[in-house]
Amino acid sequence: MYVCLCRGITDQDIKDAVDRGAESFREVRDLLDLGTCCGRCVPEARSIINEELAEIAARISVAA
């Protein structure tokens, strides 16, 4: 699903950035140029980032 129409960024692009090590909205923004035009995508992007980080943290907790 497209999250940022201005830049053509999908939810999978955002998840991939987090999987590659981005740990905040700012880091994802810098990697993908996300939310730098109209900004309408920012709330949805933040939600996706938070969900992905929570999943990673849960996986780490289970593995430990």
C-alpha positions in Angstrom: 0.0 0.0 0.0 1.3 3.5 -0.8 1.8 5.6 2.3 3.5 8.6 0.7 2.0 9.4 -2.7 4.3 12.4 -3.2 7.4 10.1 -3.2 5.8 6.8 -4.1 6.8 5.2 -0.8 5.0 2.0 0.3 4.5 0.5 3.7 6.9 -2.3 2.6 9.6 0.4 1.9 9.1 1.7 5.4 9.3 -1.8 6.9 12.4 -2.6 4.9 14.1 0.6 6.2 13.3 -0.4 9.8 14.6 -4.0 9.1 17.8 -2.5 7.8 18.3 -0.6 11.1 16.3 2.6 11.1 15.1 3.1 14.6 13.0 6.3 14.4 10.8 8.3 12.1 13.7 10.7 11.6 16.0 7.9 10.4 13.3 6.5 8.0 12.6 10.0 6.7 16.3 10.6 6.0 16.7 7.3 4.2 13.5 7.5 2.1 12.9 11.2 1.9 9.5 10.4 3.5 7.1 13.1 4.6 9.1 16.0 3.1 6.5 17.2 0.7 2.9 17.7 1.9 3.3 15.7 5.2 0.0 13.8 5.0 1.8 10.5 5.2 3.6 11.2 8.5 1.0 9.8 10.9 0.6 6.6 9.0 4.3 6.3 8.5 4.9 6.8 12.3 2.3 4.1 13.0 4.0 1.6 10.6 7.4 2.3 12.1 6.2 1.9 15.7 4.5 -1.4 14.8 7.6 -2.7 13.1 9.8 -1.7 16.0 7.4 -3.4 18.4 7.5 -6.6 16.4 11.3 -6.6 16.4 11.4 -6.0 20.1 8.9 -8.9 20.7 11.1 -11.2 18.6 14.2 -10.2 20.6 12.4 -10.8 23.9 11.2 -14.2 22.8 14.7 -15.2 21.6 16.3 -14.1 24.9 
